[in-house]
Amino acid sequence: MEPGSIGLYNDASVYDILHAPGTREEADGLLRMHDRFVTAKASAKLWLEPACGTGRYLIRLAKKGKRGVGFDIDPGMVEYATARAKRLKLSPRPRFCVASMESFVGDGLVRPGSVRLAYNLINTIRHIESDDAMLGHFEQMRTALAPGGVYLVGISLTVYGLEPPSEDVWEGRRGRTTVRQVVNFVPPVANAGRARRTERVFSHLTIRKPSGEEDRDSTYTLRTYDDGQWRATLRKAGWRVLGVVDEEGDDVTLTPPGYGIFVLSPE
């Protein structure tokens, strides 16, 4: 995110309002993926969410009896998630902590072999900025997972030179506050894409409250992968693909550019 910008990721309350719609359905999809792919020999109970934001999935899953841990690099997100889980008096109560996707096992955060299912959805993994850092992330996750556990990664794959700029619009409402986000994605160009491998993301937020309206603009980048780059990274990291599914856990044939959830297991 550009220095000095006030965007979605550094205002936890705005982030939570915007992303709340659909949380119930998405959490139900995670439960279906768990039942389908986690093997019976996975005795560990913990569910893990890297870069968890305000913890909306883990809070919803706690209401279904799942014990979870989430971590995020932003202390404000962790503070918000912790306070909300405490206020809701959840049992089991999810635990939240500050950590990066490259370093989260040990030091009281996540114990080796303690995770039954981990998930990383909606291109969050593409905030990892390099292939080496991605390999480090997968090594950490390998250490965290129990035998028989799986890692669900939702990622959009690109086709260099053929993917046009695109736009998404999101909206959430809580009480008398409405948050609307218009996001423009600018993929790499054909000739520079394989070298730079960055997608520019331009976010425009409109926050409406009884006291007035506020606009916030911010910009950030996401690491890009085409199908070959992504699968080569998984092979180098020593992970196998058990399947590719949609948000409901049904099999899909992913044709880039497109989004799918990769069900992964360490080899």
C-alpha angles and dihedrals in degrees: 000000000000117000113267096014120132105213142154098284098057098051109066097187093052091045091051095049092049096049099039096091111092096014093122093052094044092050090050087054090054090052090053091049090050092052091047102045112022108092125229092246091066098104096171115102104200124113114203131200119188115207089011099176109196092350097245095151095046091048091052092046091050087061085059091053098260119144110223146179125198132183134191135180091230114081091202091060092048092048091050094048093047093050093048094049090049093047091052090051091225121188115227088029114210116236122226129195142168115260141126128248089246096055123028110117118099132003090090095302109096122352119224112264094010101113124093097178132005126187135190112181143180097029094300090136089063089072085078101100106211143025091246091053089048091053089050090052092052091049090053090049092049088056093047098050122089119224108284093022124128139210120220114205121184111202140160113223121210136216107216114235095005103067112092125209111276141192135217128190123204130180135184134175134199121176107316095339122096124188120195124183127193111192125191119197120202111190124205118278119250100256099039098034099089091049101041099028094184129133115205115224121199115194126194116187126193114193116191122193133160087259093058147282129296131190124205127186127193140161133209140158135240127204112246130221130182118207094268094048093048096048092044089053091051091049092048090049090050100245129135128211113239093181147319116242142171127244090280094053097253120138116262135185103231112217111184131265086052146094128255140155112245114211105213136189129182113252 
